[in-house]
Every structure is written in structure tokens, then in C-alpha cells.
């Protein structure tokens, strides 16, 4: 279920830059910021998954094994 997030005290120049970036992509500020937050979440999740793999699995694992390991980690996040 989605939740609302409100950020206060954002400097005007930051808000203007974000609005300009969103407009350049043909997006609303809300859509742009939501995508930015989702990318940050995925990057952190992927970093965590890679850290859990270090020392546990060899580099000789197959591509299918890597996909399976990553997919299993994502299911745990849900």
C-alpha cells in the first residue's frame, strides 16, 4: 500500500531544479521524485544483496544461479 511523504523546508533553488528536471523528462514533480526514491531503494537493496554474497558464493557460479540468488533476496524484501 502506498503512503504519502511530505518534505518541508526544501530550498527554493532545489525545488526549482527538481521541477525543471521533471519537466525536461515530461513528468510531474511527483512522478519524478517517486522514481528517484524508488531508484535509491533498489540501489540500496542491490548493494545489500551483493554484500550478503561476498565470501559466500564463488565467482564461478552460473548466470542462472546468480539470477536465482538475486531473485530470492528480492522476495525476502517483500
KOLZALO-873562 format. One line per field, with one value per atom (N, C-alpha, C): residue number from 0; x, y negated, z negated. Coordinates in steps of 0.05 Angstrom, whole numbers, plus 5000, padded with zeros to 4 digits. Atoms other than C-alpha are relative to their C-alpha. Layout:
residues N
pos	[NUM,...];
xx	[X,...];
yy	[Y,...];
zz	[Z,...];
END
This chain:
residues 78
pos	[0,0,0,1,1,1,2,2,2,3,3,3,4,4,4,5,5,5,6,6,6,7,7,7,8,8,8,9,9,9,10,10,10,11,11,11,12,12,12,13,13,13,14,14,14,15,15,15,16,16,16,17,17,17,18,18,18,19,19,19,20,20,20,21,21,21,22,22,22,23,23,23,24,24,24,25,25,25,26,26,26,27,27,27,28,28,28,29,29,29,30,30,30,31,31,31,32,32,32,33,33,33,34,34,34,35,35,35,36,36,36,37,37,37,38,38,38,39,39,39,40,40,40,41,41,41,42,42,42,43,43,43,44,44,44,45,45,45,46,46,46,47,47,47,48,48,48,49,49,49,50,50,50,51,51,51,52,52,52,53,53,53,54,54,54,55,55,55,56,56,56,57,57,57,58,58,58,59,59,59,60,60,60,61,61,61,62,62,62,63,63,63,64,64,64,65,65,65,66,66,66,67,67,67,68,68,68,69,69,69,70,70,70,71,71,71,72,72,72,73,73,73,74,74,74,75,75,75,76,76,76,77,77,77];
xx	[5017,5000,5018,4985,5027,4995,5003,5039,5009,4992,5048,5024,4976,5114,5000,4998,5120,5027,4974,5186,4997,5002,5188,5028,4975,5240,5019,4983,5266,5007,4993,5306,4987,5014,5271,5016,4984,5330,5001,5001,5328,4973,5026,5253,4998,5001,5261,5017,4984,5317,4986,5014,5276,4976,5023,5215,5010,4989,5259,5008,4992,5288,4975,5025,5218,4988,5012,5192,5016,4984,5251,4995,5007,5230,4971,5029,5157,4985,5012,5140,4991,5006,5106,5022,4981,5149,4996,5007,5113,5010,4991,5127,5031,4971,5200,5011,4990,5211,4995,5006,5176,5020,4981,5221,5028,4974,5282,5002,5001,5262,5001,5000,5249,5027,4973,5317,5019,4983,5350,4995,5007,5313,5012,4989,5333,5030,4970,5406,5009,4993,5409,4995,5007,5374,5020,4980,5422,5027,4974,5482,4999,5003,5456,5002,4999,5446,5029,4972,5517,5018,4985,5545,4995,5006,5510,5013,4988,5540,5031,4971,5612,5010,4989,5651,4982,5018,5591,4998,5002,5589,5025,4976,5646,4992,5005,5653,4995,5004,5646,4970,5028,5571,4989,5011,5529,4982,5018,5486,4973,5026,5424,5001,4997,5450,5000,5000,5463,4972,5027,5393,4983,5016,5363,5006,4991,5403,4989,5010,5384,4969,5029,5311,4991,5007,5309,5003,4996,5336,4978,5022,5283,4974,5024,5228,5000,4998,5253,4993,5006,5245,4970,5029,5171,4984];
yy	[5024,5000,4975,5025,4932,4981,5020,4878,4973,5027,4803,4992,5011,4769,4970,5029,4694,4991,5011,4657,4970,5029,4588,4987,5016,4533,5006,4996,4550,4973,5025,4491,4996,5005,4457,5008,4993,4468,5030,4971,4543,5008,4994,4545,4993,5009,4506,5019,4982,4552,5027,4975,4614,4997,5005,4584,4999,5003,4567,5028,4973,4638,5017,4985,4668,4991,5011,4622,5008,4992,4639,5029,4972,4712,5004,4998,4696,5012,4989,4716,4978,5018,4684,5002,4998,4668,5024,4977,4722,5026,4975,4776,5001,5001,4754,5007,4994,4755,5029,4972,4822,5019,4983,4853,4997,5004,4822,5016,4985,4852,5030,4971,4920,5009,4993,4920,5002,5000,4903,5026,4975,4961,5024,4977,5010,5001,5000,4988,5010,4991,4998,5030,4972,5065,5017,4985,5088,5000,5001,5065,5020,4981,5105,5029,4973,5167,5007,4995,5161,5005,4997,5153,5027,4974,5217,5022,4980,5254,5002,5001,5233,5022,4979,5292,5024,4977,5338,5016,4987,5353,4994,5005,5361,4986,5013,5323,5020,4980,5388,5008,4993,5390,4993,5005,5393,4976,5022,5336,5007,4992,5376,5001,5000,5386,4972,5028,5312,4988,5010,5295,5011,4987,5345,4988,5011,5317,4972,5027,5245,5000,4999,5263,5009,4991,5299,4978,5023,5237,4979,5020,5193,5010,4990,5239,4996,5004,5232,4972,5028,5156,4994,5006,5161,5007];
zz	[5000,5000,5000,4998,5019,4977,5021,4968,5010,4992,4973,4984,5013,4957,5005,4997,4944,4991,5007,4943,4998,5005,4912,5001,5001,4915,5022,4977,4984,5012,4989,5011,5028,4975,5070,5024,4976,5117,5004,4998,5102,5012,4989,5115,5029,4972,5179,5018,4985,5203,5004,4998,5188,5020,4982,5224,5029,4973,5284,5011,4992,5287,5007,4995,5283,5026,4975,5338,5024,4978,5382,5009,4995,5377,5006,4995,5389,4977,5023,5318,4980,5022,5259,4980,5022,5199,4983,5016,5161,5013,4986,5213,5000,4999,5219,4973,5027,5144,4991,5007,5135,5014,4985,5189,4987,5013,5155,4974,5025,5088,5005,4993,5120,5009,4991,5154,4976,5024,5088,4984,5015,5054,5014,4985,5109,4998,5002,5107,4973,5027,5032,4996,5002,5036,5016,4984,5091,4986,5015,5050,4977,5022,4991,5011,4989,5035,5008,4993,5062,4975,5025,4992,4987,5011,4970,5016,4983,5029,4997,5002,5015,4981,5017,4988,4998,5002,4992,5026,4975,5065,5017,4984,5114,5026,4975,5178,5023,4980,5215,5002,4998,5205,5028,4973,5268,4999,4998,5293,4988,5011,5275,4970,5029,5204,4989,5009,5197,5001,4998,5222,4978,5021,5174,4972,5026,5115,4997,5001,5131,4997,5001,5142,4972,5028,5074,4981,5018,5040,5003,4995,5072,4988,5012,5049,4970,5029,4978,4992,5006,4983,5000,4997,4999,4976];
END
